[in-house]
């Protein structure tokens, strides 16, 4: 069986599956249950400064969107950082770390954006023997109104400044958690790196309204008839998160900066995809909140099975393997030509490919006598929409055309040479080789 | 004191009230809202959907399922009822396994169709429970139409005509309306008096008068109707029953299956309804299955369906066959009755094995005798009491695709008319289409 041992910034854990800083890691009780269930590490629910803790609303904190059979696809929350006293959390963290020395325990921190506040809390955290800290520059709701969380994460200069303080007053790894509520995630990532961060973790939640009650006209979750934007997470955010991870992994300035991947990770496969895009480990929250801590067993068995099949003995064998294949649109090979192909034996004749292509795409699917659906290669641009809407996996595939064949749509012969937009004659900025 | 299952002869109270209530409960229980949502999620919203094509009333099935899925069963009900005003009953009695659900792409791909019938019931039940009648009458036309027979075809025709602004008088021979919906369907398919409730709901459109106890005959001739009304729609069903043409057919214990089913549907206390210990049903259609299964549910010990052809040729669907088998009915294929035994009362049926050569049923000479204290005949119904002067086609009133008979301003639909299967849903479609044609004629 593959070795899932993770070494992230020198922090060892039996597997790369950590619980993200969130409600599941708010207390000793939960964290002990998580470790018993098999989680490799936890990022403790974000600590605030000494003094009276924040308070939460006394109404609903979560909103959701669903797929078929009420499967939870997206969750948002308006919960703030821990609402328990700092001292209580620190005591519990120290006890848990002492009892589980082989597991990673990271302290998430969010205090006001001044040096004194950070200087005050960091030694307290160090006393717990936590393995490192994560700077919460991400929460988009509540705390951001007080100049913390995403309000810091949206200003690269602040990120760099605070990271620098942390590196100055704390001697274990510093992870900077980034907000996705920005235009280009590379800027905050670069700032973190420039401030000396050992790693970035992303994404935090996305500003969101999950639904509107059409009787009361209140957004959900509704607190006495009013709602406030919450932080969105769960399977629905995974594509957004993966792109941001990849952007940082392939950016010349941040390439090689360790990444802890977060965002909708629900299964071993999600985790493997994040890791292939450069995440050294992953953090999970919504999946655990939806199904309980036991899901980590599936993630462990699934990842080991896949690694065994692929011959990977350590997770380092595949971390970042997909990064070289993430490129800019302008470098995609315009000489690559594919056509949709419908497997008539697998086709169940629902006609969704036809409706999609006829109504919204290129009129490249024929509906023939007896509900036989066939691709008209002379119109097919290989957009892939038919593949996406087909309810039968594998029924429609995109088949690359052979070199030397003529594309009936363009009349051009398919050539082996790679050619992209930068040298295309239609490109006014063309840099065609002379 | 209840009789036992083993009491011989045709007796009541073979089962106690609790057992009877359980046996005759809803065959397909209504969906709870979440069940409906899950079932609706399975629909692929097919293009030019095969289910809609298969539906005799052309209900836009993917659309109504999508309306359920998006939390709007009332809109779903309107989508259904616009095409099929008896969508509630059809949801219960349609042989969906040979119509919409048979061609569902989920059926072809995984052997488990979207449960269209139950979803349709969910939608229509929701609307009816809210007491909503979603249609309004158009401005009155002053035209009057006579409908003969208050079965599914007559009711569908009357509703559509009333909606279009005409006045309708339905003449019904029986003491109450509904036709086979009320008298000819297995009780477990239409529980809680649904047929009556649906008619009451349908009549909310207004403009429809039902006169019961009025059959075509000397007092109510077709000429009388054509002169008194602007148009006439005949939906008189098939009142005659085919005979076995065997000696002893009048013995005690011999009965038409349709009579038994009607008595059962009309009974307010099933424990008073007598049934044999050994029941043999001759035939292979839905009526045979309904009679056989209900005999079993009333407590008959042995119930056999004897059908003269093979399983593949049986008119009752695979689902109905399985239902019968699951309830403990024995299905015998390739047997035909050749003699009825008994002295005053039937005691046994002699069956001869058959083979089908070139489509023709032929006896093999080998026979088997089944003990029988009750024999139900379910070998088909025939047109009876059709007015003179109408062309007939294969024993039914000849009609064109919109229900016109050979006589001017007389239309016909449902089981009495040529073309289409003898199904509730087909009758509704024929009544509706005839109404549209009548309307076109009356307003042209």
Interface residues (C-beta under 8 A of the other chain):
Chain A: X68 X69 X70 X348 X349 X350 X351 X352 X354 X355 X367 X371 X391 X392
Chain B: X34 X37 X38 X41 X42 X44 X45 X46 X47 X48 X49 X50 X105 X106 X108 X109
